[in-house]
Amino acid sequence: MPVESAPSVFPQLEALLPHVQKPIQYVGGELNSTVKPWEECDVRWALMYPDAYEVGLPNQGVMILYEVLNEREGVLAERTYSVWPDLEKLMREHDVPQFTVDSHRPVGAFDLFGLSFSTELGYTNMLAALDLAGVPLEAADRTEAHPLVVAGGHAAFNPEPVADFIDCAVIGDGEQAVLEITDVVRAWKAEGMPGGRDEVLLRLAKTGGVYVPRFYDVEYLPDGRIARTVPNRSGVPWRVSKHTVMDLDEWPYPKQPLVPLAETVHERMSVEIFRGCTRGCRFCQAGMITRPVRERSITGIGDMVEKGLRATGFEEVGLLSLSSADHSEIGDVAKGLADRYEEEKIGLSLPSTRVDAFNVDLANELTRNGRRSGLTFAPEGGSERMRKVINKMVSEEDLIRTVSTAYGNGWRQVKLYFMCGLPTETDEDVLQIADMATRVIAEGRAASGRNDIRATVSIGGFVPKPHTPFQWAPQLSPEDTDARLAKLRDKIRGDKKYGRSIGFRYHDGKPGIVEGLLSRGDRRVGAVIRAVYEDGGRFDGWREYFSYDRWMACAEKTLPAFGVDVDWYTTRERSYEEVLPWDHLDSGLDKDWLWEDWQDALDETEVEDCRWTPCFDCGVCPSMQTEIQIGPTGRKLLPLSVAGQ
């Protein structure tokens, strides 16, 4: 593990760049990037978002950890991203290893290799990066000469499908966790690395906040279900807890956001205005696993926006969270920022707007200095009944009133996002999406007095996720998903009066089945992932690279040895008694509470948001020793005086 020097591989890499697409993405040197002297640091991290540069660079999680680590004396962090297949082929031919973009050092020379998985479809890219770095794919084959492979991000709440390939996983917020891991590794290295790789992993496991798969054995029942997951070392906890950062104002990261050299998916500076969500949408893993709600104060937001704009030169600020319009002072935040940056024409944006949180005043503040683009709303369920099942408490009247107001105030384009394949859903539930879309256009034409308005219906396939009330639910087969969506498409296109004003976008059911296999899989699924990788699978989140046939062929080749198949993981409903692969990873949510919420879903019973009502005993606050942190603070965001600039 200790490498005294790690020379740049850029001379070898540079010769390959004229032969690949978008070579700029591999060059590094972005504004606000950090390069620290290798020999002056004793703990060195390579951080990866396992996707292309254009997707990975704007990722807030990696950007925050990069800055948190580099602020520490004696610690360096550099970034690496997935290389496209054209460069991967050349790197293999010319023996160029996976490299960081900051100083083009080989990833294999670092102490820790941290990967942030926001989706499970990045697993094959992880294996490609490990292989290019010269790191054995299986954790069991690694020695002290190799970095510790650490998984994080939302998908790490069930790391079992990649348990054979990672050394450890961190669930929850990473800011404090990476510093704690750094301290453990630093102390172990300073002592001369006693006990080797096993010892440092044991020390990490004993903290209670780092999951090390090798210290747990999984026992199976004859029918393929899990009997139990048990520690195989003394001192290793039975359950590993998630990390929760409290008081976001103490963690105002990123302070110096990275400015990409190549075009990326988000050309803006982003500020996370709060973390967590208690709306209780039953399909939403992000909302469940990030509880409780922790708001950044209005002045904390203002400081971050000001410093970030000065550090980057961006002309748009994204106010990020799972449901940004729910911030208790969102109106004051938007007005204060619009006032402050009126002369500079700095635009503001929210990722999407909840139907019941939208108001024209807020929308006008957000678009005052920028362009007025389309509005996005996410009713999720096509019928009133489905919205009760998923606990998305928005009525059709709410939606119609909201979009009518928007059209009447000059908006021309509205995007509506729904899901297909939700539990208990029928064809009729999905066909009601067409009825809702035609009503939106009809009311919009009436409110605006114009015929040139549009609505786009966008549909994603539902994938049940761990740590949600739907973790027990069966997934709809791809054939049934496609048949249901074909009926909806025909109904929209067959409407002579309104059909032309309604755009229709949807994904077929196949990628969702692979995502479902990976999201609720256990360690046996690792054999499928490896087989797909060895067959050339890469960039599974990209339509042009994803191959459903490859995944199914590899599953058929590997899973029968375990007595299970793809349907066993995806379209099968689970019972209360079943041990789930992630039950030993504690998100704070009480399993009985999740089960009761699943039963409420089947009964079409809605549950309020606990931010504004008494506690529903989901378990997070007492078990994680956390609490809801919300305003209002009563403070106003004043324009900056000349003296303060």
Summary of the structure (lengths in Angstrom):
residues: 645
radius of gyration: 24.7
end to end distance: 45.5
largest distance: 76.5
contacts: 2207
relative contact order: 0.11
helix: 42%
strand: 15%
